Amino acid sequence: MRAHDDPTPLVPRTPLTDRLGWLGLRSGQILLVIILASAIIFGLVQLKLVVIPVLIAIILASALSPVINGLRGRGVAAILATWITLLGGIAVFGGIITLIVLAVRDQWDELFSSASKGIDRLQQFLIDGPIEIDEKQINDARDSVVGFLTSSQFGTGALAGASAVFELITGAVLLIVILFFFLKDGGQIWNFFLTPFKGERLARGRRIGHTSLRVLGGYVRGTAIVAAVDATAIGIGLVILQVPLALPLAVIVFLGAFIPLIGATAAGVLAALVALVASGPGVALIVIIIVIAVNQLEGNFLQPVVMAQSLKLHPLVILVGLTAGTILGGIVGAVLSVPIAAVAWAIAKAWNTPDAPRPRAIPPKRRVRKR
């Protein structure tokens, strides 16, 4: 066929159809998506008093879903199962917090004093050590860290400080109310949002809901188990080494474990500083070895078993998520960033994954009567 007989019409070259124009259109679309995402994030940060309780309620409802489903499976009415689960969860969580506060409330001042002395001793060691480090550089670095931890940027959120007591109470009440409705009508609420969708989109929405519930619930339960094991192992090590303030340090390890990669490590560094002041550098080195060993056992053996498919994220993704969450929401943002990232990745994997087909029932074989 000759060139002039080609039935395909030629598209005239214009500034929008050439390669540079195509690149410009795609760049404009990317910029538009970035602007919309920034506007959404800005709006969510401004509404943090509502957004944070909603996110926490979703996570807690996912973690408590096996309890309420088990009660309903045994014939308990929905409203009664909801009240039992909610009040039981509040009693357990409140009891744990009360026991922790009563156990360590008289030791916090001593803990902070020991940590401060440990930092001063470490600073003096760096100054007098074989590596020449200017004291001004150490003081500047220390002031920068302290300034960041005490800044409003780090402390944003419902737990910013004493000035946010009203927000804390309001957020707690809102959290309990939202959690009640999520426990009672979580499935109906999600089905309401899926009402406009039909066919494949409806199936995808249901698949995303089940995936998010499984990932969030598994993450919270697995993190609690990992935190308890870390706190127990490190606490036993501190008691054996006769390091003072072993109980509050174990509590800090437990709470810090809810911030992956960074929380448990920071708690271990604090324990080493206390050991440095109380028992010298030898015991402090042993404490560091214990913390590293516990973290390695957790990452290589415990976490893959208890977390299963709930946290399949690269450490770099976790670090980026923690940084973004800390900048946007302070400590609360750091705690919530990893489960949100885990759910987002699970949703991305399940987006185009079709549901497994149900096995067909095999009809019984007909008996052939012999004549």
C-alpha positions as CSV (number, residue, x, y, z in Angstrom):
1,M,0.0,0.0,0.0
2,R,1.3,3.4,-0.9
3,A,1.9,6.1,1.6
4,H,-0.9,8.3,0.3
5,D,-3.3,5.4,0.5
6,D,-2.9,5.0,4.3
7,P,-6.4,5.4,5.8
8,T,-5.0,6.6,9.2
9,P,-5.6,10.4,9.3
10,L,-2.6,12.5,10.2
11,V,-2.9,14.6,13.3
12,P,-1.7,18.1,12.8
13,R,1.2,19.1,15.0
14,T,0.2,21.8,17.4
15,P,1.8,23.0,20.6
16,L,-0.5,20.6,22.6
17,T,0.1,17.5,20.5
18,D,3.9,17.5,20.2
19,R,6.2,15.9,22.8
20,L,6.8,19.1,24.7
21,G,3.1,19.9,24.9
22,W,2.3,16.3,26.1
23,L,5.0,16.8,28.8
24,G,3.5,20.1,29.8
25,L,0.0,18.7,30.1
26,R,1.2,15.8,32.3
27,S,3.2,18.2,34.5
28,G,0.1,20.4,34.9
29,Q,-1.9,17.4,36.0
30,I,0.8,16.4,38.5
31,L,0.9,19.9,39.9
32,L,-2.9,19.9,40.2
33,V,-2.9,16.6,42.1
34,I,-0.2,17.9,44.5
35,I,-2.2,21.1,45.1
36,L,-5.4,19.2,45.8
37,A,-3.6,16.8,48.1
38,S,-2.0,19.7,50.0
39,A,-5.3,21.4,50.4
40,I,-6.9,18.2,51.7
41,I,-4.0,17.6,54.2
42,F,-4.2,21.3,55.3
43,G,-7.9,20.9,55.9
44,L,-7.5,17.7,57.9
45,V,-4.8,19.3,60.0
46,Q,-7.1,22.2,60.8
47,L,-9.8,19.8,61.8
48,K,-7.5,17.6,63.9
49,L,-9.9,17.7,66.8
50,V,-12.3,15.7,64.7
51,V,-9.9,13.8,62.5
52,I,-7.7,12.3,65.2
53,P,-10.6,10.8,67.2
54,V,-12.1,9.4,64.0
55,L,-8.8,7.8,63.0
56,I,-8.2,6.4,66.5
57,A,-11.8,5.1,66.7
58,I,-11.4,3.3,63.3
59,I,-8.2,1.6,64.6
60,L,-9.7,0.6,67.9
61,A,-12.8,-0.7,66.3
62,S,-10.7,-2.8,63.9
63,A,-8.8,-4.2,66.9
64,L,-11.9,-5.0,68.9
65,S,-13.8,-6.5,65.9
66,P,-13.1,-10.1,66.9
67,V,-14.5,-9.5,70.3
68,I,-17.8,-8.0,69.2
69,N,-18.1,-10.5,66.3
70,G,-17.6,-13.4,68.8
71,L,-20.3,-12.0,71.0
72,R,-22.8,-11.6,68.2
73,G,-21.9,-15.1,66.9
74,R,-23.0,-16.5,70.3
75,G,-26.4,-14.8,70.0
76,V,-25.8,-11.7,72.0
77,A,-27.9,-8.7,70.8
78,A,-26.0,-6.1,68.8
79,I,-26.5,-3.3,71.3
80,L,-25.6,-5.4,74.2
81,A,-22.5,-6.8,72.5
82,T,-21.5,-3.2,71.7
83,W,-21.8,-2.0,75.3
84,I,-19.9,-5.0,76.6
85,T,-17.1,-4.5,74.2
86,L,-16.9,-0.7,74.7
87,L,-17.1,-0.8,78.5
88,G,-14.8,-3.8,78.7
89,G,-12.2,-2.0,76.5
90,I,-12.4,1.2,78.6
91,A,-12.1,-0.8,81.8
92,V,-9.0,-2.7,80.6
93,F,-7.3,0.3,79.0
94,G,-8.1,2.5,82.0
95,G,-7.0,-0.1,84.4
96,I,-3.6,-0.5,82.6
97,I,-3.1,3.3,82.6
98,T,-4.0,3.6,86.3
99,L,-1.6,0.8,87.3
100,I,1.2,2.4,85.3
101,V,0.6,5.8,86.8
102,L,0.4,4.5,90.4
103,A,3.6,2.4,89.8
104,V,5.8,5.1,88.4
105,R,4.4,8.4,89.5
106,D,6.9,8.9,92.2
107,Q,9.9,8.0,90.0
108,W,9.5,10.3,87.0
109,D,11.5,13.2,88.5
110,E,14.3,10.8,89.4
111,L,14.2,9.3,85.9
112,F,14.4,12.7,84.2
113,S,17.3,13.7,86.6
114,S,19.2,10.5,85.8
115,A,18.7,10.9,82.1
116,S,19.9,14.5,82.2
117,K,23.0,13.5,84.2
118,G,23.6,10.7,81.7
119,I,23.5,13.2,78.8
120,D,25.9,15.5,80.7
121,R,28.3,12.6,81.3
122,L,28.2,11.4,77.7
123,Q,28.8,15.0,76.6
124,Q,31.9,15.2,78.8
125,F,33.1,11.9,77.5
126,L,32.8,13.2,73.9
127,I,34.7,16.3,74.8
128,D,37.6,14.5,76.6
129,G,37.6,11.5,74.3
130,P,40.0,10.7,71.5
131,I,37.9,12.4,68.9
132,E,38.2,16.2,69.1
133,I,34.7,17.6,69.3
134,D,34.1,21.2,70.2
135,E,31.9,21.8,73.2
136,K,30.0,24.5,71.4
137,Q,29.0,22.0,68.6
138,I,27.6,19.5,71.2
139,N,25.7,22.3,73.0
140,D,24.3,23.6,69.7
141,A,23.1,20.1,68.8
142,R,21.6,19.4,72.2
143,D,19.8,22.8,72.2
144,S,18.4,22.0,68.7
145,V,17.0,18.7,69.8
146,V,15.5,20.1,73.0
147,G,14.1,23.0,71.0
148,F,12.5,20.7,68.5
149,L,11.0,18.4,71.2
150,T,9.6,21.4,73.0
151,S,8.4,23.3,70.0
152,S,4.8,23.7,68.9
153,Q,5.6,21.9,65.7
154,F,6.5,18.7,67.6
155,G,3.7,19.1,70.1
156,T,0.8,19.8,67.8
157,G,-2.3,17.6,68.2
158,A,-4.7,16.7,71.0
159,L,-1.8,16.0,73.4
160,A,0.1,19.3,72.9
161,G,0.3,20.2,76.5
162,A,-1.5,21.6,79.5
163,S,-3.1,24.3,77.4
164,A,-4.9,21.7,75.4
165,V,-6.9,20.2,78.3
166,F,-10.2,21.2,76.8
167,E,-9.3,19.7,73.4
168,L,-8.1,16.5,75.2
169,I,-11.4,16.1,77.0
170,T,-13.5,16.9,73.9
171,G,-11.5,14.6,71.8
172,A,-11.8,11.8,74.4
173,V,-15.6,12.1,74.6
174,L,-15.9,12.3,70.8
175,L,-13.6,9.2,70.5
176,I,-15.9,7.2,72.8
177,V,-19.0,8.2,70.9
178,I,-17.6,7.5,67.5
179,L,-16.1,4.2,68.7
180,F,-19.6,3.2,70.0
181,F,-21.2,3.7,66.6
182,F,-18.3,2.1,64.7
183,L,-18.6,-1.0,66.9
184,K,-22.4,-1.1,66.6
185,D,-23.0,-0.1,63.0
186,G,-19.5,-0.2,61.3
187,G,-20.7,-2.5,58.5
188,Q,-23.8,-0.5,57.9
189,I,-21.8,2.7,57.8
190,W,-19.4,1.3,55.2
191,N,-22.3,-0.1,53.1
192,F,-23.9,3.4,53.2
193,F,-20.8,4.9,51.6
194,L,-20.8,2.1,49.0
195,T,-24.5,2.8,48.0
196,P,-23.6,4.7,44.7
197,F,-21.5,1.9,43.4
198,K,-22.5,-1.1,41.4
199,G,-20.9,-4.2,40.0
200,E,-17.1,-4.3,40.0
201,R,-16.8,-1.0,41.9
202,L,-19.1,-2.3,44.6
203,A,-17.0,-5.5,44.9
204,R,-13.9,-3.4,45.0
205,G,-15.3,-1.2,47.8
206,R,-16.2,-4.3,49.9
207,R,-12.8,-5.8,49.3
208,I,-11.1,-2.6,50.4
209,G,-13.3,-2.5,53.6
210,H,-12.4,-6.1,54.5
211,T,-8.7,-5.5,53.8
212,S,-8.5,-2.3,55.9
213,L,-10.3,-4.0,58.8
214,R,-7.9,-7.0,58.7
215,V,-4.8,-4.9,58.4
216,L,-5.7,-2.4,61.1
217,G,-6.8,-5.0,63.6
218,G,-3.8,-7.2,63.0
219,Y,-1.5,-4.2,63.3
220,V,-2.9,-3.0,66.7
221,R,-3.0,-6.5,68.2
222,G,0.4,-7.4,66.9
223,T,2.0,-4.1,68.0
224,A,0.6,-4.6,71.5
225,I,2.1,-8.1,71.7
226,V,5.5,-6.9,70.4
227,A,5.4,-3.9,72.9
228,A,4.7,-6.2,75.8
229,V,7.5,-8.6,74.9
230,D,10.0,-5.8,74.4
231,A,9.1,-4.2,77.7
232,T,9.2,-7.5,79.5
233,A,12.6,-8.6,78.1
234,I,14.3,-5.2,78.6
235,G,12.7,-4.7,82.0
236,I,14.0,-8.2,83.1
237,G,17.5,-7.3,81.8
238,L,17.5,-4.0,83.8
239,V,16.4,-5.8,87.0
240,I,19.1,-8.4,86.6
241,L,21.7,-5.6,86.1
242,Q,20.3,-3.8,89.1
243,V,19.6,-0.6,87.1
244,P,17.4,1.7,89.1
245,L,14.1,2.9,87.7
246,A,13.6,-0.4,85.8
247,L,9.8,-0.2,86.0
248,P,9.3,3.3,84.5
249,L,11.9,2.5,81.9
250,A,10.0,-0.7,80.9
251,V,6.8,1.4,80.7
252,I,8.6,3.8,78.3
253,V,9.8,0.9,76.2
254,F,6.2,-0.4,76.0
255,L,4.8,2.9,75.0
256,G,7.6,3.6,72.6
257,A,7.1,0.4,70.8
258,F,3.9,1.8,69.2
259,I,6.3,4.1,67.2
260,P,8.1,1.5,65.0
261,L,11.9,1.7,64.5
262,I,12.3,4.9,66.5
263,G,10.3,4.5,69.7
264,A,11.9,1.3,71.2
265,T,15.4,2.5,70.2
266,A,14.9,5.9,71.9
267,A,13.6,4.1,75.0
268,G,16.7,1.9,75.0
269,V,19.0,4.9,74.7
270,L,17.2,6.4,77.8
271,A,17.7,3.2,79.7
272,A,21.4,3.2,78.7
273,L,21.8,6.8,80.0
274,V,20.3,5.9,83.3
275,A,22.6,2.9,83.6
276,L,25.5,5.1,82.7
277,V,24.8,7.3,85.7
278,A,23.9,4.6,88.1
279,S,26.3,1.8,87.3
280,G,29.0,3.1,84.9
281,P,29.8,2.6,81.2
282,G,30.2,-1.2,81.5
283,V,26.6,-1.8,82.5
284,A,25.4,0.9,80.1
285,L,27.1,-1.0,77.3
286,I,25.4,-4.3,78.4
287,V,22.0,-2.4,78.3
288,I,22.7,-1.3,74.8
289,I,23.5,-4.9,73.8
290,I,20.3,-6.1,75.4
291,V,18.3,-3.5,73.5
292,I,19.9,-4.3,70.2
293,A,19.4,-8.1,70.8
294,V,15.7,-7.6,71.7
295,N,15.1,-5.4,68.6
296,Q,16.8,-7.9,66.3
297,L,14.7,-10.8,67.8
298,E,11.6,-8.7,67.4
299,G,12.3,-7.7,63.8
300,N,13.4,-11.1,62.6
301,F,11.3,-13.6,64.5
302,L,8.5,-12.0,66.6
303,Q,7.1,-9.4,64.3
304,P,6.8,-11.6,61.2
305,V,4.8,-14.1,63.3
306,V,2.4,-11.8,65.2
307,M,2.1,-9.1,62.5
308,A,1.7,-11.5,59.6
309,Q,0.4,-9.5,56.6
310,S,-0.4,-6.4,58.6
311,L,2.9,-4.5,58.2
312,K,4.6,-5.3,54.9
313,L,6.4,-2.0,54.5
314,H,10.0,-1.2,53.8
315,P,11.8,0.6,56.7
316,L,12.4,3.6,54.5
317,V,8.7,4.0,53.9
318,I,8.1,3.7,57.7
319,L,10.7,6.4,58.4
320,V,9.2,8.8,55.8
321,G,5.7,8.1,57.2
322,L,6.9,8.8,60.7
323,T,8.6,12.0,59.7
324,A,5.5,13.2,57.8
325,G,3.2,12.2,60.7
326,T,5.4,13.9,63.3
327,I,5.4,17.2,61.3
328,L,1.7,17.2,60.7
329,G,0.4,15.8,64.0
330,G,3.2,15.6,66.6
331,I,3.4,12.4,68.7
332,V,-0.2,11.4,67.8
333,G,0.7,11.8,64.1
334,A,3.8,9.6,64.6
335,V,1.7,6.9,66.2
336,L,-1.0,7.0,63.5
337,S,1.2,7.4,60.5
338,V,2.4,3.8,60.2
339,P,-1.0,2.0,60.4
340,I,-2.3,4.5,57.9
341,A,0.6,3.8,55.5
342,A,0.1,0.1,56.0
343,V,-3.6,0.3,55.1
344,A,-2.8,2.5,52.1
345,W,-0.4,-0.1,50.8
346,A,-2.8,-2.9,51.5
347,I,-5.6,-1.1,49.6
348,A,-3.2,-0.4,46.7
349,K,-2.5,-4.2,46.5
350,A,-6.1,-5.2,46.8
351,W,-7.4,-2.5,44.3
352,N,-7.4,-4.7,41.2
353,T,-7.2,-8.1,42.9
354,P,-10.4,-10.0,42.1
355,D,-12.2,-11.9,44.8
356,A,-11.4,-15.6,44.9
357,P,-14.1,-17.5,43.1
358,R,-16.3,-19.7,45.3
359,P,-15.8,-23.4,44.8
360,R,-18.7,-25.0,43.0
361,A,-20.6,-27.7,44.8
362,I,-19.9,-31.2,43.3
363,P,-23.2,-32.9,42.6
364,P,-23.5,-36.4,44.0
365,K,-23.0,-39.3,41.7
366,R,-26.1,-41.1,40.5
367,R,-26.3,-44.7,41.3
368,V,-26.9,-46.9,38.3
369,R,-29.2,-49.7,39.0
370,K,-28.2,-53.0,37.7
371,R,-30.8,-54.9,35.9
